Amino acid sequence: MAHDFTLAVNAIAIRDNKILLVKRKDRDMWRLPGGEVSLGETIDEAVMRHIREKLGLDIKIINVIGLYSKPIQNELVVLFEVKLIDPSQEIKVGGDYQTAEFFPLDKLPEKLPDKNYERIQDYLQKYPNVVIRTQLSAPSSLKFPLIKED
């Protein structure tokens, strides 16, 4: 029996001990940058594409931090640690992102989904092996109201 699930990627990018978070246009919450893997695309190509297209940043993949199975959404997320090739490069927000900011790791924003907070904590633990977790939290859209465009 074949599985019909979504494959997605997230990135953890650190600059000056601050983590890059984004806010989408349709949701009033912060999250790790990334998105779905397109058909025929590798997971490494997908994370680099999302960061380049939506933030105008070039990255180098450092490590795979974890694999997150989300059975409620029928999704698998691969979390990468990435390095900005040019840390002084200016962010150019585009696509479905409204804004992007670097936050101190000890002062994360309140409107951060639990699943993203857990992924950041996994990064901070510096586990020697890839983390494999099931995340049963409700879809993000159920936790924070959607932003209605006028």
C-alpha positions in Angstrom: 0.0 0.0 0.0 1.4 3.4 -1.0 1.6 6.3 1.4 0.2 9.6 0.3 1.9 12.2 2.4 3.5 15.6 2.1 7.3 16.0 2.4 8.5 19.3 3.7 11.7 21.0 4.9 12.6 23.5 7.6 15.8 25.4 8.1 17.6 26.6 11.2 19.8 29.5 10.3 21.8 31.3 13.0 23.5 34.7 12.8 25.1 36.4 15.8 23.5 33.8 18.2 20.0 34.7 16.8 17.7 32.4 14.9 15.9 33.3 11.6 12.1 33.1 11.8 9.5 34.0 9.3 5.9 35.1 9.4 3.6 34.0 6.5 1.1 36.4 5.0 -1.9 34.3 5.9 -1.0 33.4 9.5 -0.2 35.6 12.5 2.6 33.4 13.9 6.3 33.0 13.6 7.9 29.8 12.2 11.0 28.3 10.9 11.6 29.0 7.2 10.9 26.2 4.6 8.1 24.6 2.7 7.1 21.6 0.7 9.4 19.5 -1.5 8.3 19.7 -5.1 7.9 16.5 -7.2 11.3 15.5 -8.6 13.2 17.7 -6.2 15.6 16.5 -3.5 15.2 17.6 0.1 18.5 19.5 0.0 17.5 21.3 -3.2 14.1 22.1 -1.6 15.5 23.8 1.5 18.0 25.8 -0.6 15.2 26.9 -3.0 12.8 28.0 -0.3 15.5 30.1 1.4 16.7 31.6 -1.8 13.2 32.3 -3.3 11.4 33.5 -0.2 14.3 35.3 1.6 16.9 36.0 -1.1 19.6 34.2 1.0 22.2 31.7 -0.1 22.9 28.9 2.3 25.1 25.8 2.8 23.6 22.8 4.5 25.5 21.8 7.6 23.5 18.9 9.1 20.2 17.1 9.3 18.9 17.8 12.8 15.7 15.7 12.7 12.8 14.0 11.0 9.4 14.9 12.2 6.4 12.7 11.5 3.1 14.6 11.7 0.4 12.0 11.3 -2.5 14.4 11.9 -1.4 16.4 8.8 0.0 13.3 7.0 3.3 15.1 6.7 7.0 14.4 7.2 9.3 17.3 7.9 13.1 17.2 7.5 14.9 19.8 9.7 18.2 21.1 8.5 20.9 23.2 10.2 22.1 25.6 7.5 24.8 28.3 7.4 24.3 31.7 5.6 27.0 31.9 2.9 27.2 35.6 3.4 26.0 36.6 6.9 25.8 40.2 6.0 23.5 39.5 3.0 20.2 41.5 3.3 17.0 39.6 3.6 14.6 40.1 0.7 11.2 38.8 1.8 9.0 37.3 -1.0 6.6 34.5 -1.8 4.1 33.7 0.9 6.3 35.4 3.6 5.2 38.7 5.1 8.4 39.3 7.2 11.5 37.7 8.5 13.6 38.5 11.6 16.5 37.1 13.6 15.5 36.5 17.3 17.8 35.8 20.2 17.7 32.1 21.0 16.7 32.9 24.6 13.9 35.3 23.6 11.8 33.5 21.0 8.5 35.2 20.1 5.3 34.1 21.9 3.4 33.2 18.7 5.7 30.3 17.8 4.0 26.9 17.2 4.9 24.2 19.8 6.2 22.0 17.0 8.7 24.7 15.9 9.7 25.4 19.5 10.4 21.7 19.9 12.5 21.6 16.7 14.6 24.6 17.9 15.1 22.8 21.3 16.3 19.7 19.4 18.8 21.9 17.5 20.0 23.4 20.8 20.5 20.0 22.4 23.2 19.2 19.8 22.2 15.5 19.8 24.9 13.3 18.2 22.3 11.6 16.0 19.4 12.7 13.9 16.3 13.2 16.1 13.2 11.2 15.0 9.9 12.5 16.5 6.2 12.2 16.1 4.5 15.6 16.6 0.8 15.3 17.4 0.1 19.0 17.9 -2.9 20.5 16.1 -2.3 22.1 12.7 -0.8 25.6 13.2 -3.9 27.2 11.5 -6.0 25.9 14.5 -3.8 27.5 17.1 -3.5 31.0 15.7 -6.1 32.9 13.7 -5.7 33.4 10.0 -5.1 36.9 8.9 -7.8 38.2 6.6 -6.6 40.3 3.8 -8.7 43.3 3.0 
